[in-house]
């Protein structure tokens, strides 16, 4: 099951509050401002800064 578009529309980066974008694989949310990726596990976005990973350019 993919992330619902309604949920994507309201999710924001917990650090800078900018919008996040679903990555190509559909397994993470990207904040281009902070250059962080928030993983999606079992269709649940993990929006914790400590759990995020740096965006690989």
N, CA, C and O atoms as a Tripos MOL2 file, in Angstrom:
@<TRIPOS>MOLECULE
protein
  228   227    57     0     0
PROTEIN
NO_CHARGES

@<TRIPOS>ATOM
      1 N           0.8550   -1.1810    0.0000 N.3       1 UNK1
      2 CA          0.0000    0.0000    0.0000 C.3       1 UNK1
      3 C           0.9010    1.2440    0.0000 C.2       1 UNK1
      4 O           1.8730    1.3150    0.7520 O.2       1 UNK1
      5 N           0.5750    2.1930   -0.8290 N.am      2 UNK2
      6 CA          1.3630    3.4280   -0.9230 C.3       2 UNK2
      7 C           0.8310    4.4730    0.0550 C.2       2 UNK2
      8 O          -0.2730    4.3570    0.5870 O.2       2 UNK2
      9 N           1.6500    5.4890    0.2700 N.am      3 UNK3
     10 CA          1.2460    6.6010    1.1330 C.3       3 UNK3
     11 C           0.1280    7.3760    0.4430 C.2       3 UNK3
     12 O           0.2200    7.7010   -0.7400 O.2       3 UNK3
     13 N          -0.8980    7.6590    1.1780 N.am      4 UNK4
     14 CA         -2.0460    8.4070    0.6840 C.3       4 UNK4
     15 C          -1.6360    9.8390    0.3410 C.2       4 UNK4
     16 O          -0.8780   10.4600    1.0860 O.2       4 UNK4
     17 N          -2.1310   10.3670   -0.7810 N.am      5 UNK5
     18 CA         -1.7820   11.7220   -1.2020 C.3       5 UNK5
     19 C          -2.2310   12.7650   -0.1710 C.2       5 UNK5
     20 O          -1.5480   13.7700    0.0250 O.2       5 UNK5
     21 N          -3.3620   12.5370    0.4820 N.am      6 UNK6
     22 CA         -3.8230   13.4600    1.5260 C.3       6 UNK6
     23 C          -2.8030   13.5650    2.6530 C.2       6 UNK6
     24 O          -2.5400   14.6550    3.1610 O.2       6 UNK6
     25 N          -2.2310   12.4350    3.0400 N.am      7 UNK7
     26 CA         -1.2120   12.4210    4.0870 C.3       7 UNK7
     27 C           0.0470   13.1530    3.6090 C.2       7 UNK7
     28 O           0.6320   13.9420    4.3510 O.2       7 UNK7
     29 N           0.4550   12.8860    2.3750 N.am      8 UNK8
     30 CA          1.6290   13.5750    1.8280 C.3       8 UNK8
     31 C           1.4300   15.0850    1.8130 C.2       8 UNK8
     32 O           2.3770   15.8380    2.0390 O.2       8 UNK8
     33 N           0.2150   15.5300    1.5510 N.am      9 UNK9
     34 CA         -0.0720   16.9630    1.4850 C.3       9 UNK9
     35 C           0.0730   17.6610    2.8270 C.2       9 UNK9
     36 O           0.3520   18.8600    2.8690 O.2       9 UNK9
     37 N          -0.1110   16.9370    3.9240 N.am     10 UNK10
     38 CA         -0.0400   17.5820    5.2390 C.3      10 UNK10
     39 C           1.2670   17.3200    5.9810 C.2      10 UNK10
     40 O           1.5760   18.0070    6.9540 O.2      10 UNK10
     41 N           2.0420   16.3250    5.5230 N.am     11 UNK11
     42 CA          3.3190   16.0370    6.1930 C.3      11 UNK11
     43 C           4.3370   17.1320    5.9110 C.2      11 UNK11
     44 O           4.3830   17.6910    4.8150 O.2      11 UNK11
     45 N           5.1480   17.4270    6.9160 N.am     12 UNK12
     46 CA          6.1990   18.4320    6.7820 C.3      12 UNK12
     47 C           7.4370   17.9500    7.5290 C.2      12 UNK12
     48 O           7.3480   17.1390    8.4500 O.2      12 UNK12
     49 N           8.5680   18.4550    7.1240 N.am     13 UNK13
     50 CA          9.8290   18.1380    7.7920 C.3      13 UNK13
     51 C           9.7490   18.6340    9.2360 C.2      13 UNK13
     52 O           9.3720   19.7830    9.4650 O.2      13 UNK13
     53 N          10.0970   17.7920   10.2150 N.am     14 UNK14
     54 CA         10.0270   18.2260   11.6060 C.3      14 UNK14
     55 C          11.0650   19.2880   11.9720 C.2      14 UNK14
     56 O          10.9170   19.9660   12.9890 O.2      14 UNK14
     57 N          12.0990   19.4400   11.1680 N.am     15 UNK15
     58 CA         13.1310   20.4310   11.4530 C.3      15 UNK15
     59 C          12.7820   21.8010   10.8940 C.2      15 UNK15
     60 O          12.7260   22.7810   11.6370 O.2      15 UNK15
     61 N          12.5460   21.8730    9.5870 N.am     16 UNK16
     62 CA         12.3610   23.1770    8.9340 C.3      16 UNK16
     63 C          10.9030   23.4690    8.5890 C.2      16 UNK16
     64 O          10.5780   24.5910    8.2010 O.2      16 UNK16
     65 N          10.0260   22.4870    8.7220 N.am     17 UNK17
     66 CA          8.5870   22.6190    8.4430 C.3      17 UNK17
     67 C           8.2540   22.7710    6.9640 C.2      17 UNK17
     68 O           7.1220   23.1170    6.6250 O.2      17 UNK17
     69 N           9.2240   22.5180    6.0660 N.am     18 UNK18
     70 CA          8.9550   22.5240    4.6310 C.3      18 UNK18
     71 C           8.2880   21.2100    4.2350 C.2      18 UNK18
     72 O           8.3170   20.2330    4.9830 O.2      18 UNK18
     73 N           7.6910   21.2030    3.0530 N.am     19 UNK19
     74 CA          7.0300   20.0070    2.5340 C.3      19 UNK19
     75 C           8.0550   18.9150    2.2440 C.2      19 UNK19
     76 O           9.2150   19.1950    1.9420 O.2      19 UNK19
     77 N           7.6090   17.6810    2.3400 N.am     20 UNK20
     78 CA          8.4430   16.5360    1.9950 C.3      20 UNK20
     79 C           7.8910   15.8920    0.7270 C.2      20 UNK20
     80 O           6.7080   16.0230    0.4130 O.2      20 UNK20
     81 N           8.7660   15.1950    0.0050 N.am     21 UNK21
     82 CA          8.4070   14.5810   -1.2640 C.3      21 UNK21
     83 C           8.7200   13.0950   -1.2060 C.2      21 UNK21
     84 O           9.7600   12.6940   -0.6840 O.2      21 UNK21
     85 N           7.8290   12.2860   -1.7380 N.am     22 UNK22
     86 CA          8.0440   10.8420   -1.7960 C.3      22 UNK22
     87 C           9.1860   10.5460   -2.7580 C.2      22 UNK22
     88 O           9.2280   11.0970   -3.8580 O.2      22 UNK22
     89 N          10.1190    9.6750   -2.3540 N.am     23 UNK23
     90 CA         11.2310    9.3260   -3.2460 C.3      23 UNK23
     91 C          10.7540    8.3640   -4.3330 C.2      23 UNK23
     92 O           9.6340    7.8550   -4.2740 O.2      23 UNK23
     93 N          11.6120    8.1200   -5.3250 N.am     24 UNK24
     94 CA         11.2460    7.2910   -6.4800 C.3      24 UNK24
     95 C          10.8790    5.8740   -6.0860 C.2      24 UNK24
     96 O           9.9850    5.2730   -6.6810 O.2      24 UNK24
     97 N          11.5660    5.3320   -5.0850 N.am     25 UNK25
     98 CA         11.3080    3.9560   -4.6490 C.3      25 UNK25
     99 C          10.0260    3.8430   -3.8290 C.2      25 UNK25
    100 O           9.4750    2.7520   -3.6820 O.2      25 UNK25
    101 N           9.5540    4.9610   -3.2990 N.am     26 UNK26
    102 CA          8.3430    4.9500   -2.4820 C.3      26 UNK26
    103 C           8.5830    4.4960   -1.0580 C.2      26 UNK26
    104 O           7.6320    4.1700   -0.3460 O.2      26 UNK26
    105 N           9.8450    4.4700   -0.6240 N.am     27 UNK27
    106 CA         10.1470    3.9830    0.7260 C.3      27 UNK27
    107 C          10.7190    5.0720    1.6320 C.2      27 UNK27
    108 O          11.2470    4.7780    2.7050 O.2      27 UNK27
    109 N          10.6140    6.3260    1.1990 N.am     28 UNK28
    110 CA         11.1320    7.4120    2.0130 C.3      28 UNK28
    111 C          10.5790    8.7560    1.5850 C.2      28 UNK28
    112 O          10.1140    8.9280    0.4590 O.2      28 UNK28
    113 N          10.6400    9.7020    2.5020 N.am     29 UNK29
    114 CA         10.2010   11.0710    2.2400 C.3      29 UNK29
    115 C          11.4220   11.9740    2.3030 C.2      29 UNK29
    116 O          12.2110   11.8940    3.2450 O.2      29 UNK29
    117 N          11.5750   12.8230    1.3120 N.am     30 UNK30
    118 CA         12.7590   13.6680    1.1950 C.3      30 UNK30
    119 C          12.4130   15.1120    1.5390 C.2      30 UNK30
    120 O          11.4140   15.6570    1.0700 O.2      30 UNK30
    121 N          13.2600   15.7180    2.3680 N.am     31 UNK31
    122 CA         13.2120   17.1640    2.5910 C.3      31 UNK31
    123 C          14.4160   17.7350    1.8560 C.2      31 UNK31
    124 O          15.5580   17.5070    2.2580 O.2      31 UNK31
    125 N          14.1660   18.4750    0.7810 N.am     32 UNK32
    126 CA         15.2580   19.0250   -0.0150 C.3      32 UNK32
    127 C          15.9110   20.2210    0.6710 C.2      32 UNK32
    128 O          17.0560   20.5500    0.3630 O.2      32 UNK32
    129 N          15.2150   20.8720    1.5860 N.am     33 UNK33
    130 CA         15.7870   21.9980    2.3160 C.3      33 UNK33
    131 C          16.8480   21.5150    3.3060 C.2      33 UNK33
    132 O          17.9630   22.0340    3.3380 O.2      33 UNK33
    133 N          16.4890   20.5240    4.1060 N.am     34 UNK34
    134 CA         17.4150   19.9800    5.1150 C.3      34 UNK34
    135 C          18.3120   18.8820    4.5570 C.2      34 UNK34
    136 O          19.2800   18.4710    5.1970 O.2      34 UNK34
    137 N          17.9780   18.4100    3.3510 N.am     35 UNK35
    138 CA         18.7080   17.3100    2.7190 C.3      35 UNK35
    139 C          18.7000   16.0640    3.6070 C.2      35 UNK35
    140 O          19.7390   15.4630    3.8800 O.2      35 UNK35
    141 N          17.4860   15.6960    4.0490 N.am     36 UNK36
    142 CA         17.2770   14.5200    4.8960 C.3      36 UNK36
    143 C          16.2380   13.6090    4.2490 C.2      36 UNK36
    144 O          15.3780   14.0620    3.4950 O.2      36 UNK36
    145 N          16.3320   12.3130    4.5590 N.am     37 UNK37
    146 CA         15.3580   11.3280    4.0990 C.3      37 UNK37
    147 C          14.7400   10.6700    5.3310 C.2      37 UNK37
    148 O          15.4440   10.1880    6.2180 O.2      37 UNK37
    149 N          13.4180   10.6640    5.3630 N.am     38 UNK38
    150 CA         12.6710   10.0260    6.4450 C.3      38 UNK38
    151 C          12.0960    8.7260    5.9030 C.2      38 UNK38
    152 O          11.3040    8.7310    4.9610 O.2      38 UNK38
    153 N          12.4980    7.6250    6.4970 N.am     39 UNK39
    154 CA         12.1040    6.3020    6.0240 C.3      39 UNK39
    155 C          10.6170    6.0340    6.2540 C.2      39 UNK39
    156 O          10.0090    6.5680    7.1820 O.2      39 UNK39
    157 N          10.0530    5.1990    5.3920 N.am     40 UNK40
    158 CA          8.6760    4.7270    5.5550 C.3      40 UNK40
    159 C           8.7650    3.2370    5.8750 C.2      40 UNK40
    160 O           9.2710    2.4530    5.0720 O.2      40 UNK40
    161 N           8.2720    2.8520    7.0470 N.am     41 UNK41
    162 CA          8.2830    1.4500    7.4820 C.3      41 UNK41
    163 C           6.8490    0.9900    7.6720 C.2      41 UNK41
    164 O           6.0750    1.6290    8.3850 O.2      41 UNK41
    165 N           6.4960   -0.1130    7.0360 N.am     42 UNK42
    166 CA          5.1440   -0.6720    7.1340 C.3      42 UNK42
    167 C           4.0850    0.3950    6.8370 C.2      42 UNK42
    168 O           3.0710    0.4920    7.5300 O.2      42 UNK42
    169 N           4.3410    1.1980    5.7880 N.am     43 UNK43
    170 CA          3.4330    2.2580    5.3370 C.3      43 UNK43
    171 C           3.2600    3.3870    6.3470 C.2      43 UNK43
    172 O           2.2990    4.1510    6.2660 O.2      43 UNK43
    173 N           4.1930    3.4950    7.3020 N.am     44 UNK44
    174 CA          4.1380    4.5680    8.2970 C.3      44 UNK44
    175 C           5.4080    5.4050    8.1680 C.2      44 UNK44
    176 O           6.5100    4.8860    8.3430 O.2      44 UNK44
    177 N           5.2620    6.7040    7.8600 N.am     45 UNK45
    178 CA          6.4440    7.5520    7.7720 C.3      45 UNK45
    179 C           7.0440    7.8050    9.1600 C.2      45 UNK45
    180 O           6.3340    8.1810   10.0920 O.2      45 UNK45
    181 N           8.3380    7.5960    9.2830 N.am     46 UNK46
    182 CA          9.0450    7.8100   10.5440 C.3      46 UNK46
    183 C           9.6190    9.2280   10.5010 C.2      46 UNK46
    184 O          10.7040    9.4540    9.9640 O.2      46 UNK46
    185 N           8.8830   10.1710   11.0690 N.am     47 UNK47
    186 CA          9.2270   11.5910   10.9700 C.3      47 UNK47
    187 C          10.0170   12.0630   12.1930 C.2      47 UNK47
    188 O           9.7290   13.1190   12.7570 O.2      47 UNK47
    189 N          11.0040   11.2810   12.5930 N.am     48 UNK48
    190 CA         11.8740   11.6280   13.7160 C.3      48 UNK48
    191 C          13.2380   12.0360   13.1680 C.2      48 UNK48
    192 O          13.8340   11.3070   12.3760 O.2      48 UNK48
    193 N          13.7220   13.1800   13.5830 N.am     49 UNK49
    194 CA         15.0050   13.6890   13.0940 C.3      49 UNK49
    195 C          16.1210   12.6990   13.3920 C.2      49 UNK49
    196 O          16.9880   12.4800   12.5450 O.2      49 UNK49
    197 N          16.1190   12.1030   14.5660 N.am     50 UNK50
    198 CA         17.1680   11.1490   14.9470 C.3      50 UNK50
    199 C          17.1550    9.8880   14.0830 C.2      50 UNK50
    200 O          18.1780    9.2160   13.9590 O.2      50 UNK50
    201 N          16.0250    9.5670   13.4960 N.am     51 UNK51
    202 CA         15.8880    8.3760   12.6580 C.3      51 UNK51
    203 C          16.1370    8.6850   11.1780 C.2      51 UNK51
    204 O          16.2560    7.7590   10.3750 O.2      51 UNK51
    205 N          16.2170    9.9400   10.8100 N.am     52 UNK52
    206 CA         16.4000   10.3200    9.4090 C.3      52 UNK52
    207 C          17.8500   10.0930    8.9750 C.2      52 UNK52
    208 O          18.7480    9.9280    9.8000 O.2      52 UNK52
    209 N          18.0460   10.0900    7.6580 N.am     53 UNK53
    210 CA         19.3770    9.8830    7.0900 C.3      53 UNK53
    211 C          19.6900   11.0170    6.1370 C.2      53 UNK53
    212 O          18.7790   11.6170    5.5660 O.2      53 UNK53
    213 N          20.9720   11.3210    5.9550 N.am     54 UNK54
    214 CA         21.3420   12.3700    5.0030 C.3      54 UNK54
    215 C          20.9670   11.9580    3.5800 C.2      54 UNK54
    216 O          21.0660   10.7870    3.2150 O.2      54 UNK54
    217 N          20.5420   12.9240    2.7950 N.am     55 UNK55
    218 CA         20.1860   12.6880    1.4010 C.3      55 UNK55
    219 C          21.4640   12.4930    0.5920 C.2      55 UNK55
    220 O          22.3820   13.3110    0.6510 O.2      55 UNK55
    221 N          21.5080   11.3990   -0.1610 N.am     56 UNK56
    222 CA         22.6550   11.1400   -1.0270 C.3      56 UNK56
    223 C          22.3780   11.8340   -2.3510 C.2      56 UNK56
    224 O          21.3810   11.5460   -3.0130 O.2      56 UNK56
    225 N          23.2430   12.7310   -2.7270 N.am     57 UNK57
    226 CA         23.0570   13.5330   -3.9470 C.3      57 UNK57
    227 C          23.2000   12.6980   -5.1890 C.2      57 UNK57
    228 O          23.0740   13.2150   -6.2990 O.2      57 UNK57
@<TRIPOS>BOND
     1     1     2 1
     2     2     3 1
     3     3     4 2
     4     3     5 am
     5     5     6 1
     6     6     7 1
     7     7     8 2
     8     7     9 am
     9     9    10 1
    10    10    11 1
    11    11    12 2
    12    11    13 am
    13    13    14 1
    14    14    15 1
    15    15    16 2
    16    15    17 am
    17    17    18 1
    18    18    19 1
    19    19    20 2
    20    19    21 am
    21    21    22 1
    22    22    23 1
    23    23    24 2
    24    23    25 am
    25    25    26 1
    26    26    27 1
    27    27    28 2
    28    27    29 am
    29    29    30 1
    30    30    31 1
    31    31    32 2
    32    31    33 am
    33    33    34 1
    34    34    35 1
    35    35    36 2
    36    35    37 am
    37    37    38 1
    38    38    39 1
    39    39    40 2
    40    39    41 am
    41    41    42 1
    42    42    43 1
    43    43    44 2
    44    43    45 am
    45    45    46 1
    46    46    47 1
    47    47    48 2
    48    47    49 am
    49    49    50 1
    50    50    51 1
    51    51    52 2
    52    51    53 am
    53    53    54 1
    54    54    55 1
    55    55    56 2
    56    55    57 am
    57    57    58 1
    58    58    59 1
    59    59    60 2
    60    59    61 am
    61    61    62 1
    62    62    63 1
    63    63    64 2
    64    63    65 am
    65    65    66 1
    66    66    67 1
    67    67    68 2
    68    67    69 am
    69    69    70 1
    70    70    71 1
    71    71    72 2
    72    71    73 am
    73    73    74 1
    74    74    75 1
    75    75    76 2
    76    75    77 am
    77    77    78 1
    78    78    79 1
    79    79    80 2
    80    79    81 am
    81    81    82 1
    82    82    83 1
    83    83    84 2
    84    83    85 am
    85    85    86 1
    86    86    87 1
    87    87    88 2
    88    87    89 am
    89    89    90 1
    90    90    91 1
    91    91    92 2
    92    91    93 am
    93    93    94 1
    94    94    95 1
    95    95    96 2
    96    95    97 am
    97    97    98 1
    98    98    99 1
    99    99   100 2
   100    99   101 am
   101   101   102 1
   102   102   103 1
   103   103   104 2
   104   103   105 am
   105   105   106 1
   106   106   107 1
   107   107   108 2
   108   107   109 am
   109   109   110 1
   110   110   111 1
   111   111   112 2
   112   111   113 am
   113   113   114 1
   114   114   115 1
   115   115   116 2
   116   115   117 am
   117   117   118 1
   118   118   119 1
   119   119   120 2
   120   119   121 am
   121   121   122 1
   122   122   123 1
   123   123   124 2
   124   123   125 am
   125   125   126 1
   126   126   127 1
   127   127   128 2
   128   127   129 am
   129   129   130 1
   130   130   131 1
   131   131   132 2
   132   131   133 am
   133   133   134 1
   134   134   135 1
   135   135   136 2
   136   135   137 am
   137   137   138 1
   138   138   139 1
   139   139   140 2
   140   139   141 am
   141   141   142 1
   142   142   143 1
   143   143   144 2
   144   143   145 am
   145   145   146 1
   146   146   147 1
   147   147   148 2
   148   147   149 am
   149   149   150 1
   150   150   151 1
   151   151   152 2
   152   151   153 am
   153   153   154 1
   154   154   155 1
   155   155   156 2
   156   155   157 am
   157   157   158 1
   158   158   159 1
   159   159   160 2
   160   159   161 am
   161   161   162 1
   162   162   163 1
   163   163   164 2
   164   163   165 am
   165   165   166 1
   166   166   167 1
   167   167   168 2
   168   167   169 am
   169   169   170 1
   170   170   171 1
   171   171   172 2
   172   171   173 am
   173   173   174 1
   174   174   175 1
   175   175   176 2
   176   175   177 am
   177   177   178 1
   178   178   179 1
   179   179   180 2
   180   179   181 am
   181   181   182 1
   182   182   183 1
   183   183   184 2
   184   183   185 am
   185   185   186 1
   186   186   187 1
   187   187   188 2
   188   187   189 am
   189   189   190 1
   190   190   191 1
   191   191   192 2
   192   191   193 am
   193   193   194 1
   194   194   195 1
   195   195   196 2
   196   195   197 am
   197   197   198 1
   198   198   199 1
   199   199   200 2
   200   199   201 am
   201   201   202 1
   202   202   203 1
   203   203   204 2
   204   203   205 am
   205   205   206 1
   206   206   207 1
   207   207   208 2
   208   207   209 am
   209   209   210 1
   210   210   211 1
   211   211   212 2
   212   211   213 am
   213   213   214 1
   214   214   215 1
   215   215   216 2
   216   215   217 am
   217   217   218 1
   218   218   219 1
   219   219   220 2
   220   219   221 am
   221   221   222 1
   222   222   223 1
   223   223   224 2
   224   223   225 am
   225   225   226 1
   226   226   227 1
   227   227   228 2
@<TRIPOS>SUBSTRUCTURE
     1 UNK1         2 RESIDUE 1 A UNK
     2 UNK2         6 RESIDUE 1 A UNK
     3 UNK3        10 RESIDUE 1 A UNK
     4 UNK4        14 RESIDUE 1 A UNK
     5 UNK5        18 RESIDUE 1 A UNK
     6 UNK6        22 RESIDUE 1 A UNK
     7 UNK7        26 RESIDUE 1 A UNK
     8 UNK8        30 RESIDUE 1 A UNK
     9 UNK9        34 RESIDUE 1 A UNK
    10 UNK10       38 RESIDUE 1 A UNK
    11 UNK11       42 RESIDUE 1 A UNK
    12 UNK12       46 RESIDUE 1 A UNK
    13 UNK13       50 RESIDUE 1 A UNK
    14 UNK14       54 RESIDUE 1 A UNK
    15 UNK15       58 RESIDUE 1 A UNK
    16 UNK16       62 RESIDUE 1 A UNK
    17 UNK17       66 RESIDUE 1 A UNK
    18 UNK18       70 RESIDUE 1 A UNK
    19 UNK19       74 RESIDUE 1 A UNK
    20 UNK20       78 RESIDUE 1 A UNK
    21 UNK21       82 RESIDUE 1 A UNK
    22 UNK22       86 RESIDUE 1 A UNK
    23 UNK23       90 RESIDUE 1 A UNK
    24 UNK24       94 RESIDUE 1 A UNK
    25 UNK25       98 RESIDUE 1 A UNK
    26 UNK26      102 RESIDUE 1 A UNK
    27 UNK27      106 RESIDUE 1 A UNK
    28 UNK28      110 RESIDUE 1 A UNK
    29 UNK29      114 RESIDUE 1 A UNK
    30 UNK30      118 RESIDUE 1 A UNK
    31 UNK31      122 RESIDUE 1 A UNK
    32 UNK32      126 RESIDUE 1 A UNK
    33 UNK33      130 RESIDUE 1 A UNK
    34 UNK34      134 RESIDUE 1 A UNK
    35 UNK35      138 RESIDUE 1 A UNK
    36 UNK36      142 RESIDUE 1 A UNK
    37 UNK37      146 RESIDUE 1 A UNK
    38 UNK38      150 RESIDUE 1 A UNK
    39 UNK39      154 RESIDUE 1 A UNK
    40 UNK40      158 RESIDUE 1 A UNK
    41 UNK41      162 RESIDUE 1 A UNK
    42 UNK42      166 RESIDUE 1 A UNK
    43 UNK43      170 RESIDUE 1 A UNK
    44 UNK44      174 RESIDUE 1 A UNK
    45 UNK45      178 RESIDUE 1 A UNK
    46 UNK46      182 RESIDUE 1 A UNK
    47 UNK47      186 RESIDUE 1 A UNK
    48 UNK48      190 RESIDUE 1 A UNK
    49 UNK49      194 RESIDUE 1 A UNK
    50 UNK50      198 RESIDUE 1 A UNK
    51 UNK51      202 RESIDUE 1 A UNK
    52 UNK52      206 RESIDUE 1 A UNK
    53 UNK53      210 RESIDUE 1 A UNK
    54 UNK54      214 RESIDUE 1 A UNK
    55 UNK55      218 RESIDUE 1 A UNK
    56 UNK56      222 RESIDUE 1 A UNK
    57 UNK57      226 RESIDUE 1 A UNK
